[in-house]
Amino acid sequence: GSTPNPWLVLFSDLGDRLGKGDALVLLSLVLLAVGYGFTDQQWKDAGRQSLIAHGLVAVAAMMLKHAIGRPRPKFIDTSNFEFSPASGSGWDSFPSGHASASFAVVTVLAAKFPRARWPLFSVAVAIAASRVLRGSHYPTDVAGGAALGCVMGMIAVHPWREWRTAARTA
């Protein structure tokens, strides 16, 4: 076998950690705390809405993962590819949870802090790319997760009465 590039391993591990639910929830809670600490409505909204976006996308992604049942790249037998509902480890590739969660949170933060949108989306893209490099997902899994995350992020940013417009905007 070949030795993996240490920089790619580091990048993959960092993406894995940053895109995990607990890291993103912690980020939202920090934003909320800063908002309350400095009585800044924009930061409070960013924290609250990113938590809502994360919750929405977690439920949607989990339902889709188990309804679709796509095998992960590292578990697939390439001789016989099929899509079928399944459960269990390794049958939950689409959509990527890391990509959907990070894009949901970043979509909210980009709406609240527009000047930071490009660096924020760059981090989300890097997290998504790390999932492909790691062999956990196909490019279509992270693309689907990114799209789902953006939709849920836009819905969380807009008041519930405007959700149809938000979904179209996303």
Backbone bond lengths (Angstrom), bond angles and torsions (degrees), N, CA, C in turn:
res aa  C-N    CA-C-N  psi(-1)  N-CA   C-N-CA  omega(-1)  CA-C   N-CA-C  phi
1 G - - - 1.454 - - 1.509 110.70 -
2 S 1.309 115.22 168.41 1.459 120.54 179.37 1.524 109.73 -102.96
3 T 1.328 115.53 152.85 1.457 121.10 177.97 1.522 108.84 -84.21
4 P 1.351 118.21 127.39 1.463 118.97 -179.91 1.529 111.66 -68.04
5 N 1.314 116.24 149.44 1.454 122.56 177.80 1.533 108.77 -62.36
6 P 1.342 118.54 124.33 1.466 120.45 -177.14 1.535 113.85 -60.67
7 W 1.347 117.11 -30.95 1.472 120.11 178.44 1.524 110.51 -69.37
8 L 1.335 116.65 -38.82 1.464 119.59 177.94 1.521 111.23 -68.08
9 V 1.326 116.76 -36.60 1.468 120.91 177.06 1.535 109.55 -63.81
10 L 1.341 117.09 -45.46 1.463 121.85 178.47 1.536 110.69 -61.12
11 F 1.331 116.62 -46.58 1.468 122.70 178.94 1.529 110.23 -59.31
12 S 1.321 116.38 -45.19 1.456 122.09 -179.70 1.525 111.42 -63.49
13 D 1.338 116.75 -43.95 1.465 120.75 179.28 1.531 111.66 -65.62
14 L 1.335 116.22 -40.64 1.457 120.88 178.81 1.530 110.28 -63.79
15 G 1.334 116.79 -45.04 1.463 121.17 177.63 1.517 111.65 -61.50
16 D 1.327 115.73 -38.67 1.461 120.57 178.59 1.525 110.17 -61.91
17 R 1.341 116.91 -46.15 1.468 121.18 -178.31 1.520 112.35 -69.52
18 L 1.342 117.66 -44.39 1.473 121.42 -177.02 1.532 112.08 -67.57
19 G 1.310 117.24 -31.82 1.465 120.74 -176.15 1.514 114.20 -88.95
20 K 1.326 116.90 -3.21 1.473 120.68 179.26 1.521 110.41 -70.55
21 G 1.306 115.70 150.09 1.462 121.49 -178.95 1.509 114.25 -54.15
22 D 1.333 118.08 -44.62 1.467 119.68 -175.40 1.528 111.85 -64.75
23 A 1.327 117.76 -37.39 1.472 120.71 178.44 1.529 110.62 -65.85
24 L 1.335 116.86 -40.64 1.463 120.90 -179.16 1.528 111.68 -71.86
25 V 1.327 117.44 -37.82 1.469 120.94 176.53 1.529 109.41 -64.95
26 L 1.341 116.34 -41.98 1.464 120.39 177.61 1.532 110.83 -60.14
27 L 1.325 117.24 -42.94 1.465 121.65 176.96 1.530 110.28 -58.01
28 S 1.329 117.06 -46.98 1.470 121.33 179.64 1.524 111.05 -61.25
29 L 1.326 116.77 -42.08 1.469 120.84 -179.81 1.532 111.42 -66.57
30 V 1.340 116.45 -36.12 1.467 120.17 176.48 1.529 109.88 -65.00
31 L 1.331 117.35 -43.78 1.466 121.37 177.80 1.531 110.33 -59.65
32 L 1.319 116.06 -43.99 1.465 122.14 178.89 1.527 110.02 -61.47
33 A 1.326 117.17 -46.29 1.477 121.85 -179.83 1.528 111.13 -62.32
34 V 1.335 116.96 -42.68 1.463 120.79 177.91 1.533 109.27 -62.53
35 G 1.326 115.83 -42.86 1.466 120.76 178.86 1.519 112.56 -59.15
36 Y 1.337 116.13 -44.82 1.461 119.58 178.55 1.525 111.51 -73.62
37 G 1.325 116.98 -37.46 1.463 121.54 179.51 1.520 112.58 -61.74
38 F 1.323 115.96 -39.88 1.469 120.71 -178.58 1.522 112.62 -105.91
39 T 1.338 115.95 12.79 1.472 122.46 -174.99 1.537 111.68 40.10
40 D 1.337 114.15 56.12 1.460 121.74 -179.66 1.532 108.68 -113.94
41 Q 1.329 115.74 110.46 1.462 121.36 -175.42 1.531 112.48 -61.34
42 Q 1.328 117.36 -37.13 1.469 121.02 -179.11 1.534 110.58 -60.84
43 W 1.331 117.47 -43.27 1.465 121.74 -179.72 1.524 110.56 -71.60
44 K 1.346 116.80 -38.68 1.473 120.05 176.45 1.527 109.76 -60.43
45 D 1.345 116.01 -47.43 1.466 120.81 179.04 1.530 111.03 -60.95
46 A 1.320 116.61 -41.95 1.470 120.84 179.85 1.528 110.11 -60.11
47 G 1.325 117.17 -44.69 1.455 121.25 179.56 1.519 112.19 -65.75
48 R 1.334 115.78 -49.07 1.471 120.97 -178.12 1.533 111.20 -64.21
49 Q 1.323 116.43 -48.92 1.463 120.22 -176.43 1.527 112.35 -69.68
50 S 1.336 117.79 -32.24 1.469 118.39 177.15 1.530 110.51 -70.79
51 L 1.332 117.90 -33.45 1.473 120.47 173.47 1.535 110.68 -64.03
52 I 1.332 116.36 -43.47 1.469 120.95 178.68 1.535 109.89 -62.45
53 A 1.331 116.67 -46.57 1.471 120.98 179.92 1.523 110.61 -59.67
54 H 1.333 115.96 -42.84 1.458 120.94 -179.41 1.524 110.39 -63.95
55 G 1.320 116.86 -42.32 1.463 120.94 177.93 1.525 112.35 -63.20
56 L 1.319 115.91 -46.43 1.472 120.71 179.56 1.528 111.17 -60.64
57 V 1.324 116.34 -47.17 1.467 119.98 -176.05 1.528 110.99 -70.68
58 A 1.323 117.63 -32.00 1.473 119.91 178.90 1.527 110.27 -63.55
59 V 1.322 116.56 -44.81 1.473 120.89 179.29 1.533 110.45 -65.44
60 A 1.330 116.76 -47.34 1.471 120.91 -178.61 1.527 111.48 -62.84
61 A 1.331 116.91 -45.48 1.472 120.54 -178.50 1.527 110.90 -64.50
62 M 1.329 117.07 -42.71 1.467 120.27 -179.75 1.530 110.62 -62.48
63 M 1.330 116.58 -43.26 1.469 119.76 178.62 1.531 110.53 -62.09
64 L 1.330 116.62 -45.69 1.463 120.67 -179.76 1.526 111.61 -64.91
65 K 1.328 117.31 -43.89 1.471 121.22 -179.74 1.524 111.12 -53.64
66 H 1.333 116.24 -46.70 1.462 119.62 -174.82 1.524 112.87 -83.44
67 A 1.331 117.33 -23.57 1.469 119.99 174.94 1.534 110.74 -74.01
68 I 1.332 116.10 -38.26 1.472 120.89 -177.05 1.520 111.23 -84.62
69 G 1.310 117.35 -43.92 1.461 121.06 176.27 1.516 115.05 64.11
70 R 1.308 116.99 40.30 1.476 120.38 179.18 1.527 110.12 -77.34
71 P 1.331 117.49 131.16 1.464 119.48 178.86 1.533 111.89 -69.47
72 R 1.311 115.65 146.78 1.468 120.32 176.23 1.524 109.48 -73.11
73 P 1.356 117.20 150.98 1.464 120.57 -177.70 1.527 114.17 -54.98
74 K 1.327 117.20 -38.75 1.462 118.49 -175.93 1.533 112.67 -75.33
75 F 1.342 118.00 -8.94 1.463 120.77 179.86 1.519 112.98 -109.86
76 I 1.337 117.05 -0.68 1.464 118.68 -170.84 1.524 112.61 -84.99
77 D 1.315 113.85 142.52 1.467 121.87 171.37 1.524 104.51 -96.87
78 T 1.318 117.68 107.95 1.462 121.74 -171.32 1.520 113.83 -66.87
79 S 1.314 118.17 -8.93 1.459 119.21 -178.17 1.534 112.36 -76.02
80 N 1.335 117.78 -19.59 1.459 118.96 -173.71 1.520 110.16 -148.37
81 F 1.349 117.75 84.01 1.461 122.09 -177.14 1.511 111.20 -86.22
82 E 1.334 116.63 134.02 1.465 119.62 176.10 1.521 110.89 -151.29
83 F 1.336 114.80 152.54 1.460 122.54 173.10 1.516 106.49 -102.33
84 S 1.321 117.15 124.86 1.460 118.51 174.63 1.517 109.42 -158.39
85 P 1.346 116.48 146.62 1.458 118.40 177.95 1.527 109.80 -60.01
86 A 1.311 116.36 133.02 1.454 120.41 -178.99 1.517 108.42 -157.18
87 S 1.294 115.26 166.92 1.450 118.53 175.80 1.515 108.19 -133.79
88 G 1.303 114.89 172.89 1.454 118.82 179.98 1.507 110.85 104.24
89 S 1.311 115.22 165.77 1.450 121.55 -177.39 1.522 110.64 -66.05
90 G 1.318 115.45 135.61 1.451 120.43 177.65 1.517 113.89 93.03
91 W 1.345 117.58 -8.79 1.471 121.65 179.80 1.517 110.37 -112.76
92 D 1.324 115.33 37.95 1.466 120.01 -175.62 1.525 110.85 -139.21
93 S 1.322 115.91 44.17 1.460 120.57 -172.66 1.525 114.04 -79.48
94 F 1.331 117.72 -34.06 1.473 120.15 -175.20 1.510 110.51 -113.87
95 P 1.326 117.45 128.54 1.460 129.34 -7.22 1.531 111.06 -84.97
96 S 1.310 116.63 166.01 1.465 120.81 177.29 1.528 109.77 -68.65
97 G 1.326 116.20 124.06 1.463 120.71 178.02 1.522 112.30 -66.88
98 H 1.348 116.16 -40.59 1.464 120.16 178.73 1.534 110.36 -61.77
99 A 1.343 116.23 -46.03 1.471 119.97 -179.04 1.525 110.52 -66.18
100 S 1.339 117.43 -45.55 1.467 119.25 -177.48 1.524 110.97 -63.95
101 A 1.331 117.62 -43.34 1.467 120.81 -178.85 1.528 111.34 -66.83
102 S 1.331 116.71 -45.23 1.467 118.47 -178.06 1.526 111.23 -67.04
103 F 1.329 118.06 -39.13 1.471 119.87 177.72 1.528 111.55 -69.65
104 A 1.325 118.81 -33.12 1.469 120.80 177.25 1.527 110.10 -63.11
105 V 1.335 115.72 -48.51 1.463 120.93 -178.77 1.532 110.50 -66.40
106 V 1.331 116.89 -44.88 1.470 120.96 -178.74 1.529 111.71 -65.73
107 T 1.324 118.09 -34.82 1.473 120.83 177.78 1.526 109.85 -62.05
108 V 1.324 116.83 -42.52 1.471 120.60 177.02 1.531 109.88 -63.67
109 L 1.338 116.30 -48.71 1.464 119.84 -177.13 1.529 111.49 -63.85
110 A 1.326 117.30 -36.56 1.468 121.12 178.28 1.533 110.87 -66.11
111 A 1.338 116.53 -34.78 1.470 120.10 177.44 1.528 110.85 -70.73
112 K 1.331 116.62 -36.16 1.469 121.22 -178.12 1.528 112.07 -81.28
113 F 1.327 116.46 -33.31 1.472 122.00 -177.80 1.536 108.73 -128.40
114 P 1.349 116.66 72.52 1.476 120.53 -172.46 1.527 114.80 -57.55
115 R 1.331 118.06 -30.85 1.464 119.65 179.85 1.525 112.22 -65.26
116 A 1.326 116.78 -24.02 1.472 121.23 -178.39 1.527 112.31 -96.53
117 R 1.336 117.31 5.97 1.480 118.63 -171.98 1.517 114.36 -60.32
118 W 1.336 118.59 -39.87 1.476 119.27 -177.24 1.523 111.73 -68.71
119 P 1.339 118.77 -47.20 1.473 117.40 175.43 1.537 112.27 -61.10
120 L 1.332 116.53 -38.78 1.468 119.94 179.65 1.532 111.05 -62.38
121 F 1.336 116.19 -49.43 1.467 118.69 179.83 1.530 111.64 -66.27
122 S 1.333 117.26 -29.92 1.474 120.32 176.23 1.524 110.60 -62.14
123 V 1.332 116.73 -39.98 1.465 120.75 178.11 1.535 109.84 -65.17
124 A 1.333 116.98 -43.59 1.470 120.19 179.34 1.534 111.06 -63.15
125 V 1.318 117.10 -40.99 1.472 121.07 177.48 1.539 109.77 -63.62
126 A 1.324 116.80 -40.94 1.472 120.45 179.36 1.538 110.38 -64.21
127 I 1.325 116.99 -41.41 1.470 120.42 177.67 1.528 109.37 -61.20
128 A 1.333 116.49 -45.95 1.468 120.93 179.18 1.531 111.12 -61.21
129 A 1.325 116.99 -44.76 1.468 121.10 179.97 1.530 110.77 -62.58
130 S 1.336 116.11 -37.03 1.468 119.57 -179.69 1.527 111.35 -62.97
131 R 1.321 117.66 -29.88 1.465 121.99 179.82 1.529 111.07 -69.16
132 V 1.330 116.16 -35.32 1.471 120.70 177.35 1.532 109.37 -72.87
133 L 1.342 116.36 -46.70 1.465 120.80 179.70 1.525 111.84 -59.31
134 R 1.315 116.44 -33.51 1.455 122.53 -178.11 1.535 111.90 -74.65
135 G 1.330 116.44 -15.88 1.458 119.73 -177.86 1.523 112.42 84.69
136 S 1.348 117.00 12.42 1.460 120.89 -179.94 1.523 112.14 -85.59
137 H 1.344 116.65 -24.29 1.462 120.58 -175.73 1.519 111.99 -146.10
138 Y 1.341 113.86 157.92 1.466 121.91 169.83 1.528 107.33 -85.99
139 P 1.337 117.46 159.17 1.472 119.62 175.96 1.537 112.86 -54.39
140 T 1.325 117.73 -36.75 1.469 119.87 179.35 1.532 111.88 -67.04
141 D 1.332 118.22 -29.01 1.467 121.42 177.26 1.526 110.60 -65.46
142 V 1.340 115.98 -43.96 1.462 118.84 -178.93 1.531 110.93 -75.19
143 A 1.330 117.36 -32.85 1.471 119.69 176.16 1.531 110.15 -65.24
144 G 1.323 116.47 -43.69 1.465 120.48 176.80 1.514 111.27 -63.46
145 G 1.325 116.90 -41.18 1.458 121.17 177.75 1.521 111.78 -64.18
146 A 1.330 116.57 -40.90 1.468 121.08 178.98 1.529 110.17 -62.64
147 A 1.332 116.75 -45.51 1.470 120.87 179.62 1.528 110.65 -62.26
148 L 1.324 116.47 -46.89 1.463 121.25 178.84 1.534 110.37 -60.03
149 G 1.317 116.60 -43.42 1.463 121.03 179.03 1.514 112.77 -62.50
150 C 1.331 116.87 -41.94 1.469 120.44 178.96 1.528 111.01 -63.68
151 V 1.327 116.84 -42.25 1.473 120.68 178.97 1.528 109.96 -62.31
152 M 1.330 117.28 -49.11 1.465 120.35 -178.55 1.534 111.32 -65.88
153 G 1.321 116.86 -36.14 1.466 120.46 176.60 1.519 111.71 -63.07
154 M 1.331 117.08 -43.67 1.467 120.65 179.18 1.532 111.07 -66.39
155 I 1.323 116.44 -38.12 1.468 119.52 178.38 1.530 109.87 -65.01
156 A 1.336 117.46 -39.82 1.463 120.81 179.86 1.531 112.72 -67.91
157 V 1.331 116.75 -32.24 1.468 121.08 -179.35 1.525 111.62 -71.25
158 H 1.312 116.83 -34.09 1.462 120.81 -175.63 1.523 110.96 -94.10
159 P 1.318 117.34 144.04 1.470 119.72 176.67 1.530 110.22 -56.14
160 W 1.336 115.40 149.51 1.466 120.31 -175.06 1.522 112.86 -54.37
161 R 1.314 117.76 -34.03 1.469 119.21 -178.86 1.526 112.09 -67.81
162 E 1.331 116.62 -16.00 1.469 120.54 179.40 1.526 112.10 -105.26
163 W 1.330 118.22 16.36 1.475 119.64 -171.62 1.523 113.61 -62.28
164 R 1.340 118.68 -33.97 1.480 119.50 179.71 1.521 110.75 -63.64
165 T 1.331 116.66 -43.68 1.471 121.66 177.60 1.532 109.75 -63.17
166 A 1.331 115.58 -41.79 1.471 120.34 -179.89 1.519 110.47 -61.76
167 A 1.312 117.91 -43.18 1.471 121.65 -179.81 1.531 109.84 -63.43
168 R 1.332 116.79 -41.15 1.474 119.88 178.36 1.523 110.82 -66.11
169 T 1.340 117.18 -40.83 1.466 122.22 179.36 1.527 110.77 -61.21
170 A 1.340 115.30 -41.89 1.463 120.69 -179.05 1.509 110.10 -63.71
